[in-house]
Amino acid sequence: MDERVYYLAFSNAPQIGPLRFSSLLKKFGTARNIWESSEEEFKRDGIGDTIFKQFDIFRRKFDFEKYQANLTQKNIWFVA
């Protein structure tokens, strides 16, 4: 999957705003690496239980294809 799609997903993630996302990018290298990281990796990088749990629920439910199809249907483009 294209890296910019992970950026799109993070723009919808609870408790992960631009500053936190930027900090995570510096630590993990790519948005995909952040997305696929384990709870231990998050905690090692200063993300608490509450934030991780909310993010984990979000990433398990987020449907990349459905979200992109919805944007396409509405003729919405995005820049990462």
PyRosetta script that sets phi, psi and omega in degrees:
from pyrosetta import init, pose_from_sequence

init()
pose = pose_from_sequence("MDERVYYLAFSNAPQIGPLRFSSLLKKFGTARNIWESSEEEFKRDGIGDTIFKQFDIFRRKFDFEKYQANLTQKNIWFVA")
pose.set_psi(1, 144.2)
pose.set_omega(1, -178.9)
pose.set_phi(2, -64.5)
pose.set_psi(2, 136.6)
pose.set_omega(2, -178.1)
pose.set_phi(3, -56.0)
pose.set_psi(3, -36.3)
pose.set_omega(3, -177.2)
pose.set_phi(4, -66.3)
pose.set_psi(4, -23.0)
pose.set_omega(4, 176.8)
pose.set_phi(5, -68.6)
pose.set_psi(5, -34.2)
pose.set_omega(5, 176.0)
pose.set_phi(6, -67.9)
pose.set_psi(6, -36.2)
pose.set_omega(6, 175.3)
pose.set_phi(7, -60.5)
pose.set_psi(7, -43.1)
pose.set_omega(7, 178.3)
pose.set_phi(8, -60.2)
pose.set_psi(8, -44.3)
pose.set_omega(8, 179.5)
pose.set_phi(9, -61.4)
pose.set_psi(9, -44.9)
pose.set_omega(9, -179.5)
pose.set_phi(10, -65.1)
pose.set_psi(10, -25.8)
pose.set_omega(10, 177.9)
pose.set_phi(11, -67.6)
pose.set_psi(11, -12.9)
pose.set_omega(11, 178.7)
pose.set_phi(12, -108.2)
pose.set_psi(12, -7.6)
pose.set_omega(12, -174.6)
pose.set_phi(13, -72.1)
pose.set_psi(13, 134.0)
pose.set_omega(13, 178.4)
pose.set_phi(14, -69.7)
pose.set_psi(14, 143.8)
pose.set_omega(14, 175.1)
pose.set_phi(15, 68.0)
pose.set_psi(15, 5.9)
pose.set_omega(15, 178.0)
pose.set_phi(16, -123.0)
pose.set_psi(16, 90.3)
pose.set_omega(16, 178.6)
pose.set_phi(17, -89.3)
pose.set_psi(17, -172.4)
pose.set_omega(17, -176.5)
pose.set_phi(18, -59.1)
pose.set_psi(18, -41.0)
pose.set_omega(18, -178.9)
pose.set_phi(19, -68.4)
pose.set_psi(19, -46.3)
pose.set_omega(19, 179.2)
pose.set_phi(20, -64.7)
pose.set_psi(20, -40.9)
pose.set_omega(20, 179.1)
pose.set_phi(21, -61.8)
pose.set_psi(21, -43.9)
pose.set_omega(21, 178.3)
pose.set_phi(22, -60.6)
pose.set_psi(22, -43.2)
pose.set_omega(22, 178.1)
pose.set_phi(23, -62.5)
pose.set_psi(23, -42.8)
pose.set_omega(23, 178.8)
pose.set_phi(24, -65.4)
pose.set_psi(24, -39.1)
pose.set_omega(24, 178.2)
pose.set_phi(25, -60.0)
pose.set_psi(25, -39.9)
pose.set_omega(25, 179.0)
pose.set_phi(26, -63.8)
pose.set_psi(26, -35.8)
pose.set_omega(26, -177.6)
pose.set_phi(27, -82.0)
pose.set_psi(27, -37.4)
pose.set_omega(27, -174.4)
pose.set_phi(28, -100.2)
pose.set_psi(28, -18.3)
pose.set_omega(28, 176.6)
pose.set_phi(29, 93.5)
pose.set_psi(29, -45.4)
pose.set_omega(29, 179.6)
pose.set_phi(30, -139.1)
pose.set_psi(30, 158.9)
pose.set_omega(30, 177.4)
pose.set_phi(31, -65.0)
pose.set_psi(31, -35.5)
pose.set_omega(31, 178.2)
pose.set_phi(32, -63.1)
pose.set_psi(32, -41.6)
pose.set_omega(32, 177.9)
pose.set_phi(33, -61.6)
pose.set_psi(33, -39.1)
pose.set_omega(33, 177.3)
pose.set_phi(34, -63.4)
pose.set_psi(34, -48.8)
pose.set_omega(34, -176.7)
pose.set_phi(35, -57.5)
pose.set_psi(35, -39.3)
pose.set_omega(35, -175.0)
pose.set_phi(36, -92.5)
pose.set_psi(36, 2.8)
pose.set_omega(36, -175.7)
pose.set_phi(37, -72.9)
pose.set_psi(37, 159.3)
pose.set_omega(37, -179.7)
pose.set_phi(38, -89.2)
pose.set_psi(38, 168.6)
pose.set_omega(38, 177.7)
pose.set_phi(39, -59.9)
pose.set_psi(39, -40.4)
pose.set_omega(39, 179.9)
pose.set_phi(40, -62.3)
pose.set_psi(40, -40.1)
pose.set_omega(40, 179.2)
pose.set_phi(41, -65.1)
pose.set_psi(41, -40.2)
pose.set_omega(41, 177.9)
pose.set_phi(42, -63.6)
pose.set_psi(42, -46.8)
pose.set_omega(42, -177.8)
pose.set_phi(43, -64.7)
pose.set_psi(43, -36.2)
pose.set_omega(43, 178.5)
pose.set_phi(44, -63.5)
pose.set_psi(44, -26.4)
pose.set_omega(44, -178.7)
pose.set_phi(45, -100.6)
pose.set_psi(45, 20.2)
pose.set_omega(45, 170.8)
pose.set_phi(46, 86.4)
pose.set_psi(46, 14.4)
pose.set_omega(46, 177.4)
pose.set_phi(47, -95.1)
pose.set_psi(47, 124.4)
pose.set_omega(47, -176.9)
pose.set_phi(48, -75.8)
pose.set_psi(48, 171.9)
pose.set_omega(48, -179.0)
pose.set_phi(49, -56.0)
pose.set_psi(49, -48.9)
pose.set_omega(49, -175.5)
pose.set_phi(50, -61.4)
pose.set_psi(50, -47.4)
pose.set_omega(50, -179.3)
pose.set_phi(51, -65.1)
pose.set_psi(51, -44.1)
pose.set_omega(51, 179.9)
pose.set_phi(52, -62.0)
pose.set_psi(52, -44.1)
pose.set_omega(52, -178.2)
pose.set_phi(53, -60.6)
pose.set_psi(53, -42.5)
pose.set_omega(53, 177.7)
pose.set_phi(54, -63.7)
pose.set_psi(54, -42.8)
pose.set_omega(54, 179.2)
pose.set_phi(55, -65.4)
pose.set_psi(55, -42.4)
pose.set_omega(55, -178.2)
pose.set_phi(56, -62.3)
pose.set_psi(56, -42.1)
pose.set_omega(56, 176.6)
pose.set_phi(57, -62.1)
pose.set_psi(57, -44.7)
pose.set_omega(57, -179.8)
pose.set_phi(58, -60.1)
pose.set_psi(58, -49.3)
pose.set_omega(58, -174.8)
pose.set_phi(59, -68.8)
pose.set_psi(59, -26.4)
pose.set_omega(59, 176.7)
pose.set_phi(60, -72.0)
pose.set_psi(60, -29.5)
pose.set_omega(60, -177.3)
pose.set_phi(61, -95.1)
pose.set_psi(61, -22.3)
pose.set_omega(61, -174.8)
pose.set_phi(62, -67.8)
pose.set_psi(62, 126.3)
pose.set_omega(62, -179.4)
pose.set_phi(63, -108.5)
pose.set_psi(63, 102.8)
pose.set_omega(63, -177.6)
pose.set_phi(64, -55.8)
pose.set_psi(64, -49.4)
pose.set_omega(64, -175.3)
pose.set_phi(65, -64.4)
pose.set_psi(65, -43.3)
pose.set_omega(65, -180.0)
pose.set_phi(66, -64.4)
pose.set_psi(66, -42.0)
pose.set_omega(66, -179.9)
pose.set_phi(67, -64.4)
pose.set_psi(67, -45.1)
pose.set_omega(67, 179.3)
pose.set_phi(68, -65.4)
pose.set_psi(68, -39.3)
pose.set_omega(68, 178.7)
pose.set_phi(69, -62.4)
pose.set_psi(69, -39.9)
pose.set_omega(69, 177.9)
pose.set_phi(70, -62.3)
pose.set_psi(70, -43.7)
pose.set_omega(70, 177.6)
pose.set_phi(71, -62.8)
pose.set_psi(71, -44.4)
pose.set_omega(71, -179.9)
pose.set_phi(72, -61.6)
pose.set_psi(72, -44.6)
pose.set_omega(72, 179.4)
pose.set_phi(73, -59.2)
pose.set_psi(73, -35.9)
pose.set_omega(73, -179.7)
pose.set_phi(74, -90.3)
pose.set_psi(74, 5.2)
pose.set_omega(74, 179.8)
pose.set_phi(75, 57.7)
pose.set_psi(75, 43.8)
pose.set_omega(75, 178.9)
pose.set_phi(76, -104.8)
pose.set_psi(76, 130.3)
pose.set_omega(76, 176.8)
pose.set_phi(77, -109.7)
pose.set_psi(77, 153.7)
pose.set_omega(77, 178.6)
pose.set_phi(78, -134.5)
pose.set_psi(78, 153.3)
pose.set_omega(78, 179.1)
pose.set_phi(79, -118.4)
pose.set_psi(79, 132.2)
pose.set_omega(79, 179.7)
pose.set_phi(80, -104.8)
pose.dump_pdb("model.pdb")
